Amino acid sequence: MTILCIGYEDKVSRLFWKIKRELSLTQPQINFKIYSIFLSGYLFSLFRLISCSWVSITAWTQTLVKSKFYGKLLESESNYKGVDYKNLIQYHTLLDATISEKKLLKQALSYIDIFSKQIQKQRPEFALCWGDSRLAVEAFVAVCKVQKVKVYFLELGPYNTTFFDEYGVNANASVLKQYEKQQTKPFKQQGVNLRTKKGTYLRNPILRTLDYVCELVFDGLGVYPPDMLRVAQLAKFRSQKGNQNTTIQIESEAPVFLLAMQDPNDVNMVFHSPHFNSPFEILQAVHKNLPDNAVLIVREHPAYQNCNSDLFYDYIETNDIHLDSTSSLASQIQTADVIVVNNSTTGIEVLSSYKPLVVLGNAYYKSDAICLGLSQKNEIKELLSKALEYEVNHNEIDCFLEFLFNTYLISGSSDETPCVAAKSIAEILSHQPHNIQ
């Protein structure tokens, strides 16, 4: 069995490596190749003698060598080796409006060359992708589809799980579509196991530091693969911003709204947020449209605390908004009368707590049966008011969560130790029909 994988940092390469080890227990011959976008992921695989590639740098170097050839293709062709490559760069152009589309397109052509050659040579049965919207991943998937290789998408899920879907992750997942079909069948109660981690895998500090150093050095020199997401968030080291509250005093009759923020670089914010382009836009829109006398508590994303714009924090300070990124999410959900999210996995935790949920963006759980979803931006005031009177349907939520957890979520996550998700994924792959090449 041959499997090609594409991912990001070392913890994702670790998951792929663990899957390979599990498969090797039952498969007489197992071949793996891991493409990594970040240096840490590449080195993790290299140190374990797994066939691997630092694919973002490999592709970028190739664009320098074949610059004239790729330049001519851009002028004459919109399809290369069966792939409509100009559609592959949308995530990156939305993420950074100043980025060079020409450089991105050349990088896309280089990825297509690399993956086409490898897939023709390796003839893999399966492809595993962590995420689904970065240029390298989209190019990989596009080539796999042209060459008829079965693709599975993985992503971090809620409650220590891993998303596993053959159509995509986040808003691209097939959850809602399949759930609607499932509703026409008799429902068999299986229960939901909300797992906690047995232990956390601690990323190698040297490998982690190398990712930051590479960004700072390459970006500082002005040479960097155009599709590489900036990983360093130096704003974390500035003085504390905003109106952080250790104790929040709320009048007993005041309705409380909790706004759970996201990393603005996350694909859910960049690609699946049709109404808002930044955390500040969401903050301002929610605050201005709150019901009278309502209290707003803002929770920053754990990986993006103190990293938002000064405009974001200034608005919080001048509008009597509570910024609380230190309390547990569970306690905040219980305190709030309504929870507002764009489309993060926080929404699943809110649903499992049976609290009114308002979803502003596109999400795999945005169903009228279990939450209030924003359809038009100008409807937000009405939606927030309606949320105070919203009656949560426990049975609908139970049905959806059971379908989600028992159909799409693999027990365990990429940063858990031991890595129990790897065994489950290996079992699924072992029982899948192989491609006939």
BELSUL-V503968 format. One record per backbone hydrogen bond with DSSP energy under -0.5 kcal/mol. NH is the residue of the N-H (numbers start at 1). CO is the residue of the C=O. E is the energy in kcal/mol with one decimal. If there is no record, write none. Layout:
nh	co	e
NH	CO	E
NH	CO	E
This chain:
nh	co	e
3	31	-2.7
4	126	-1.8
5	33	-2.7
6	128	-2.2
7	35	-2.5
12	9	-0.9
13	9	-1.7
14	10	-2.4
15	11	-1.4
16	12	-2.1
17	13	-2.6
18	14	-2.4
19	15	-2.2
20	16	-2.4
21	17	-2.1
22	18	-2.2
23	19	-2.5
24	20	-2.1
25	21	-0.5
25	22	-1.0
26	23	-1.5
27	23	-2.7
31	1	-3.3
33	3	-1.6
34	51	-2.3
35	5	-3.2
35	33	-0.5
36	34	-0.5
36	53	-2.9
37	7	-1.8
38	8	-1.0
42	38	-1.5
43	39	-2.8
44	40	-2.1
45	41	-1.6
46	42	-2.6
47	43	-2.7
48	44	-0.6
48	45	-0.8
49	46	-1.8
50	45	-2.2
51	32	-0.6
53	34	-1.9
55	36	-0.8
55	53	-1.6
56	36	-0.8
57	54	-0.6
58	54	-2.2
59	55	-2.7
60	56	-1.9
61	57	-2.7
62	58	-1.9
63	59	-1.7
64	60	-1.1
65	61	-1.5
66	62	-2.7
67	64	-0.7
70	66	-2.7
71	67	-2.3
72	68	-2.1
73	69	-1.7
74	70	-2.1
75	71	-1.2
76	72	-1.2
77	73	-3.4
80	83	-2.7
83	80	-1.6
85	83	-1.8
86	78	-0.7
87	84	-1.5
88	85	-1.7
90	87	-0.5
93	89	-1.9
94	90	-2.0
95	91	-1.8
96	92	-2.0
99	96	-1.3
101	99	-0.6
104	100	-2.0
105	101	-2.7
106	102	-2.1
107	103	-2.2
108	104	-2.2
109	105	-2.2
110	106	-2.1
111	107	-2.4
112	108	-2.3
113	109	-2.1
114	110	-2.4
115	111	-3.0
116	112	-2.4
117	113	-2.0
118	114	-2.1
119	115	-2.8
120	116	-2.1
121	117	-1.7
122	118	-3.4
123	119	-2.4
125	2	-2.4
126	2	-1.3
127	150	-2.1
128	4	-2.4
129	152	-2.5
130	6	-2.3
131	129	-0.8
131	154	-2.8
138	134	-3.1
139	135	-2.7
140	136	-2.1
141	137	-2.8
142	138	-2.5
143	139	-2.2
144	140	-2.2
145	141	-2.4
146	142	-2.0
147	143	-2.2
148	145	-1.1
149	144	-3.0
150	125	-0.9
152	127	-2.6
153	165	-3.5
154	129	-3.4
155	163	-1.1
157	161	-2.6
161	157	-0.6
162	410	-2.3
163	155	-3.7
164	408	-2.2
165	153	-2.1
172	169	-1.9
173	170	-1.6
178	174	-2.5
179	175	-2.6
180	176	-2.3
181	177	-1.2
182	178	-2.2
183	179	-1.7
184	181	-1.2
185	182	-2.0
189	187	-0.7
194	192	-0.9
195	159	-0.6
195	193	-1.3
201	415	-2.9
203	201	-0.7
208	204	-2.6
209	205	-2.2
210	206	-2.1
211	207	-1.4
212	208	-1.2
213	209	-2.8
214	210	-2.8
215	211	-1.7
216	212	-2.5
217	213	-2.9
218	214	-2.7
219	215	-2.6
220	216	-1.7
221	217	-1.9
222	218	-0.6
222	219	-0.6
223	218	-2.2
224	222	-0.5
228	225	-1.8
229	227	-0.6
236	233	-1.9
237	234	-1.9
238	235	-1.6
244	242	-0.7
245	323	-1.6
249	247	-0.6
250	248	-0.6
254	251	-1.3
257	255	-0.5
257	295	-3.2
258	338	-2.6
259	257	-0.5
259	297	-3.2
260	258	-0.6
260	340	-2.4
261	259	-0.7
261	299	-3.2
266	263	-1.8
269	266	-1.0
270	266	-2.5
271	267	-3.2
272	267	-1.0
282	278	-1.7
283	279	-2.7
284	280	-2.8
285	281	-2.3
286	282	-2.6
287	283	-2.5
288	284	-2.5
289	285	-1.0
290	287	-1.2
294	291	-1.8
295	255	-3.2
297	257	-2.9
297	295	-0.5
298	322	-3.5
299	259	-2.7
300	298	-0.5
304	301	-2.4
305	302	-0.6
307	304	-1.5
313	309	-1.6
314	310	-3.0
315	311	-1.9
316	312	-1.5
317	313	-2.3
318	314	-2.0
319	315	-0.7
319	316	-0.6
321	316	-1.7
322	296	-2.4
323	243	-1.6
323	321	-0.6
324	298	-2.6
324	322	-0.7
332	328	-1.9
333	329	-2.6
334	330	-1.8
335	331	-1.7
336	332	-2.0
337	256	-2.5
338	256	-1.8
339	356	-2.3
340	258	-3.5
341	358	-2.6
342	260	-0.5
347	344	-1.7
348	345	-1.2
349	345	-1.1
350	346	-2.1
351	347	-2.3
352	348	-2.3
353	349	-0.6
353	350	-0.8
354	351	-1.6
355	350	-1.6
356	337	-0.6
358	339	-2.5
359	372	-2.9
360	341	-2.5
360	358	-0.5
361	342	-2.7
362	272	-2.7
366	363	-1.5
367	365	-1.9
370	367	-1.7
371	367	-1.8
372	357	-2.8
373	371	-0.6
374	359	-2.7
375	373	-0.5
379	376	-2.0
380	377	-1.3
383	379	-2.2
384	380	-2.4
385	381	-1.8
386	382	-2.3
387	383	-1.6
388	384	-0.6
388	385	-0.9
389	386	-1.3
390	387	-0.7
392	390	-0.7
394	392	-1.0
397	393	-2.2
398	394	-2.7
399	395	-2.4
400	396	-2.4
401	397	-2.9
402	398	-2.3
403	399	-2.1
404	400	-2.8
405	401	-3.0
406	402	-2.0
407	403	-1.0
408	404	-2.3
409	404	-1.2
410	162	-3.3
410	408	-0.6
412	160	-2.1
416	413	-1.4
417	199	-2.6
420	418	-1.7
422	419	-0.7
423	419	-0.6
424	420	-1.3
425	421	-2.5
426	422	-2.4
427	423	-2.0
428	424	-1.9
429	425	-2.4
430	426	-2.3
431	427	-1.2
431	428	-0.5
432	429	-1.1
437	435	-0.8
